[in-house]
Amino acid sequence: MHAVKTYDVIIIGAGPAGIFTALELADKGFKILMVEKGQDIRERIATSLNKKALPKDKMRNVVCGWGGAGAFSDGKLTLTTEYGGNLDDYMSKADLMDKIRYVDDVYCRFGGAGRKVYGDENKECIRDIKRKAAAADLRFIPARIRHLGTDVNAQILTNMRDFLEGKVDIMADTAVDHIVEEKGEIKGVLIGGQFYACRYLVSAPGREGSEWFVHEVEKMGLKLTSNAVDIGVRVEMPAEVLETITDVVYESKLIYFSKSFDDRIRTFCMNPYGFVVEENNDGLLTVNGHSYAHKKSENTNFAILVSKKFTEPFHEPIKYGKYIANLANILGGGVIVQRLGDFLDGRRSTPERIQRGLVRPTMPNATPGDLSLVLPYRHMQDIKEMLEALDAVAPGANSRHTLLYGVEAKFYSNRLELSHVLETKIPNFFAIGDGAGITRGLVQASAAGVTVGQEILRREEK
């Protein structure tokens, strides 16, 4: 097969994993190609601001393009090994922590240095929460987080793109059709019917490209394992109930193993500001598109997620999660809301019962209904036990007036069998980021890119 161009390294995907691979290799004498099926960063920003952009273009722009699905997030850099992926399955926690510090330094160098790090304060209060949690069979994990904010996050991605200009060939709005492998050797990629050859291939397609990636590697005969499926509910209660936690730590999670099934259950995104929150550079909060001063909502919401890892012959965790979520859409026309008391009594919530409750729902479009018609019994029992345990740390969490919104689901890609440097069984073919099923956050995806970039450098130096 004749190559239209030959590179040392081809990187599929320009999310944080792909970008940090390129940053490691730039200026080192490599010929590098990055291929991204979404828009370049400036075009992405223009599309996001264009009120006349077509809905399909706006939807695509959320998950595709330079910076990946997190480009328009509020840019939380989680500076701990306990969040954001499974890289500690491939390296020690000490090595991972070194990479996290390194990644943080890079983000600071490109524009994040002035952004505040949360989580280093209130150590005595944190110790007290940990003690109460342990007494209730809960593990409390506070996080150190550098909060970039949406605007700064986008500027950092723009600065990284500008740094790579002229050092790396970048093809945006371009999808890779196929990965080319022959007799156990990686050869390159097909783009628009043309062959681009390479010595090293780094696949970082993001979650949006995960299904394509799975199809490609299955053709090569590479082994995949299913990640856990996280399914649960979003919980809403008066902000005062969780002030003992939310006033002490910027972000945290609690982990519990259910007595009934020994399932792993965790909290996610504990948020005292209501639904859909971002912070801009003026110190204002954007809640559902409206800006406010730094002021808490009367309610706090967070997710409770049950992690279930299936064995053979199950191999479609994303399809399973979407199926459960679709049941809520069928029954409620979207999100279903139910009072915890009704949930425990086995009856549906009605608009009248919601109205009589002490917690005013901040998602008014949710349909009062019955989550037992959607969630498997096992998940319902796990959620019930989790709220009982949480009540020991934050009295009132298990109130009958607490609201449950369903379904909350987290989808993770199937995971390839990889080496400690994230290399597949095919030499010089690396798989990283959310699309490879090993990360699910900015920092660990970036750290995966650093790992691969440094490994390629090491091999070339040898």
N, C-alpha and C positions, 0 to 999 in steps of 0.2 A: 504494500500500500504506500503510495507516494505521499509524503508529508508536505503540506503547503508551507509549514514553518516548524522548526525544531527548537524546543526549549529545554533548559535544565530542569525547571520545575513548573508544573501547571497546578494551579489552585482552583478548585471548583467551589465557588461561593465566596462572597465578600462580607460575611458577617464577622463578628469579633474573632472567631477561630481562624478564618482565612486571612483577615487583616493582620493579626499578630504573627501568623506564619510569615507573611510578606515583610513585616517590619523587621523580623529577625534576619531575613535573608537579603534585604535591600542593601545596596552599596557593598556587597561582598563578591561581586564579579559574576553573579548568576544571571542567566536569561530567564525571566519569570513572566508567566502569563496568569492573570486572574480573570475568571469568567463568572459573571453574575447575571442571572436571568432578570433581575429587577433593574430599576433605574439607578444611575449614579447619584451621589448624595445631594448635589445641588438641585438636580431634577426632582429628586424625592421631596425635598423641602418645598419646592415650587408647587408640586402636585398637592401636597398636604395643605398648602395655604390657598389653593385655587378653589374657590367656592363653585366654580362652573365645571370642575373636573367630573367626569362620568363616574357613577357609583362603582362600576367594576374596576376602574383605574384606581380609585381611592382604596378599595378593598385590597387589591393586589399590592398597593404601596405600603399597607400596614405590615405585611409579612415578608416582602421581597425588596431587595435593593441593597445598596452600600450601607453597611452597619447592621444588616439583618433585621429580625423582628423586633429587636430592642432599640432601634434607632430613635423612635419617638416615645420611648418609655421615659420615666423620670430618672433614669440613670443611677440606680442604686448599685454601688460596688460593694458586694458582701465580702468582707475581709476576714473570712473564717473558713475552715475546712468543712464545717458542718452543714453548709448550705450550697445549693446550686449545682449538684452533680455527683458523679461517682468516680472522680479521678483518683481518690484514695484507694480504689481497687487496683490501680496500676502503679502506684508509688506510695511511699510512706507519707503519713500526715505531715511529718517534718519537711520532707521535700516539697509537698504540695504547698505548705505554708510559705516556704521560700519563694515559690513561683507566684503565689498570690501577692506577696510583698513586691515582687519584681513587676507584676502586671499593674499594681497600683501606682508604682513609680512612673511607669510609661504613661498611664492616663494623666497623672499629674504633669508630666513633661509636656503633654500636648494640650494642656489647658485646664486641668482639674485641680491644680495645686491649692487654690484658695477655697475649695469646697469643704464644708465641715465634716468631720468624722464623728459619728455618734456611737455610743456604747462603752466609752471609757469612764463614764461618770457613775455615780450612785452604786458603788461596789458593795456597800453594806446592805443596801436595800435588795440588790440582786441576790446576795447570799441568803437573805431571809426568804425570798421567793423560792429559791432552789430548795431550801429546807422544807417549806410547806409542800412544794410539789413532790419531793421525794416521799414524804409521808403519805401522799395520795397515789403512789406508784406512777407518778409523772416525772419525765425528765424535762427540765426547763433549760432551753438553750438561747441565751441572749446573743445578738449578733453585733459585730463592729461593722458599721456601714459608712462609706463615703457617699454622700448624697449629691450627685452632680446636678440634678434638675434637668428638665427636658431641653431647655435652650442650650445649656452648657454641653450636654451630651451630644447634641447635634453639631455644635461647633467643634468639639474634639474630633468627631468623625470626619468633619470637613478638613481639619488640620492634618489628620493622618492621611487622608486622600491626597492633599497637596504635597505632603512629604514624599509620597510614593510616585508622584508624577515624574515621568522620565526615567525612573528606576525600574518600573514594572509596567508591562503592557496590560492594560485593563480593557476588557470587553464587557460593557454594561448592556442591558436589554438583550442579552444573548444567553440562550439556554444550551447546555451541553446535551447532545442527543444520546450519546453512548460512551462508555468507557471501553477502551480497546485493550484487550489482554490476549496474549497468544502463548500457549504452552507454558503457563505459569509465570509469564513475564509481563510486566506492565509496559504498554507501548505508547499510550496517549489517549486522546479523546477525539470524537467526531462532533463537529459543530457545523450545522447547516450542510451536511454531506461532505464536508472537507475534514481531512485528517491532520491533527496537530500532534506532533510527537514530543515525548519528554522522557527524561531519565527518572524523575521522581514525580509521583502524582499524589496530591493532597486533596482529599474529598471532604469538603465542609459545607454541604448543601443546606444546612439548617433544617428545622422541623418541616418547613414547607416542601423541601425536596426529599424528605425521608422515604416516601413511598417509591419514588423514582429510584433512589439509591438502593433500597432493598431489592427491587427488581433487577438492577444491574449486577449486584454482587451475588444474587442467587444464580444468575446465569453462569457465573464463574465457579460455582460450586462451593462458595465460602459459607461457613456455618454461622447461623444467627440464633440468638436466644431472645426470648420475649422479656421485656422489662415489666416491672409491676404496673398495674393499672390503678390510678388514684381516682376514686369516686366518692363523693360525699355531698355535703350541703354547705351553704353559706349561712352563718349564724348572726343574728342581730339582737342586741340587748342594750339597755341603758348604759351610757358611757361610764357612769359612776361605778358600775359593777366591776369593770376591768381597769379602773384607774390605778389600782395597786400595781398593775403591770405596765400599762401604756404610759403612765407618768414617769416610770423609772427607766424603761428601755425603749429605744426608737423602734426596734423590730426584734421579734423573738419568735420562737416556736416551742410548743410543748409536744412531747411524744409519749404515747401510752400504748401498752399491749393489752388487748382485751382479755378478760377472764374467760369469756365464753369460747372464743376461737383462737386466742393468741395472735390476732391480727395486729399489724402495726398501724396506729392511727396518729395523725399529727394535725396541728393547727397550721394555718398558712395565712400570711398577709393580714395580721391583726391591725386594724385601721380605725382610729378614733375620729375620722373626719367624714364618714358617710361613704357612699359608693363613688367609684371612678375618680380618683384623686391624682392631681399632678401639682407640682410646685414650679412657679416661674421665677425669673431672676429678681423680681420685685418683692419676693417674700410673700407673695399671695398664693392662696390655694385655689386650684381650679377643680370644682366639684361638678361633674356632669356638665362641663362646658361653661360654668359661671365662676367668676373670681371672687374670693373672699379674703379678708384678713386672716391671720393665723388664729383660728378659733375652732374649737372642737364642735362636732355635731352633738346633738343630745344622745345619739346612739353610737355604739361601736359595732363594727362587723368584722368577721373573719371567717375563714373556711375551716371545716373539719373534713379531713380526707382519709379514707380507708385505703391502704395499700394492699393489693392482692396480687401475688405473683403466681401465674398459672404454669403448669407443666405440659408436656406433650399430651395430646396432639395440638393444643392451643398455640397459635402463633400470630394472632391478629389483635393485639391489645387495643390499638386505636379504633378498630371497627367495633369492638366490644363496648368501649367507652362511649362512642358516638351512638350506639344502639340504645344504651341506658338514657343518655341525654335526650335522644329523640322521643322517648316515651313521654318525657315531661312536655315536649313540644306538642305531641299528639293530644295529651290530656288537658293541658292548660293553655295551649296556644303560645307557649313560651315558658317563662319561669313560673314555677308554682311556689306559693308561700303558705306556710302552715304554722300555727301556734304549737309550741312544744307540748302543751297540755293535750291538745287534740291529737297530736302525733302519738303520745303515750296511751291515750284512750282508744286509739284505733278508729277515729272518726275524722271526716274531712273538716277543714276550716271553711267557714262561709264569710262573706263580707261583713256580716253582722258580728260574728265572733271576733274577727280581726279588729273591728271597730271598738268592741268592748275591751280589748286587751290594753295593757298598760304601755306597750311598746308601739309607737307609731311607725309603720313601715316607711323607709326612705326609698324604696323602689315601688312606687305607686302602681306601675304597670303590671306587677306580678299578680297572677291569678290565685285567689284562695282555693285550696284543694287538698288532696290527700297524697302525701309522698310515699305511703305504703304501697300505692298502686304503681310506683315507679322503681323504688329502690329494692334490691333483694333483702330478704329478712336479715341475712348476716350483717349487711351494712347498717340496717336500722338498729340492730342490737349493739353494734360497735359504737355508733354515734350516741346512743343512750348512755352507755358506760362511760364514754369520754366526757360527756357533760356532767355526769355524776362526780367523776374524779375532779374535773375543773372547778366544781362548786366548792371543793375544799380549799382551793387557792384563791378563788374569787367568789365569795358567797353571793348567791343570786344568779349565777350563771345558769343553774338548772331550774330556773323559774318556769312555771307553766305559761308565762306570758312571753318568754323568749321566742323569737321568730326563726324559722328555718326556711331557707330558699333553696330550691333544687331545680336542676341538678348541677353541682359543681364537679367538673371532671378535668383531670390533668392527663394529657396524652404524651407518652414518651415512645420514641422510635425503638424498634428492635435493635439489639446490640450485637455488633460483630465480635468475633473472637479476635482480640488484639494483644500485642505484646506490651511490655512495660513502657515502650516509647510510642505506643498507639499505631503500630504497624500491623497490617493484615498478614495473612499467611503468604500473600504474594509480595516478594521483596520490593521495597521502595514504593509501596502503595500504602498510604496512611489514611486513616478515617478519624475525623475529629468533629467536635461540636455537637449540637443538639440532634442533627440529622443522623449521627452515628450512635445516638442513644446513650452517650456517656456524660453529657453535661446538660444543664437546663438553666443557665444564668450567664450574665456577662463575664464575670470574673473567671469561672472555671472554663468557659469556652475560650476565653483569651489565653488562659494558662495552657490549654491543650495546644493552641497554635504555637506558643512559645516552646513547648516540649518538642514538637515536630521540627520547628525551625532550627532549634539547637542540635537536634539529632542529625539533620541533613548537614549542618555545618561540621559536626564531628566526623561524619563519614568522609566528607570531602577533604578535611584536614589530614585524615589517615592516608 
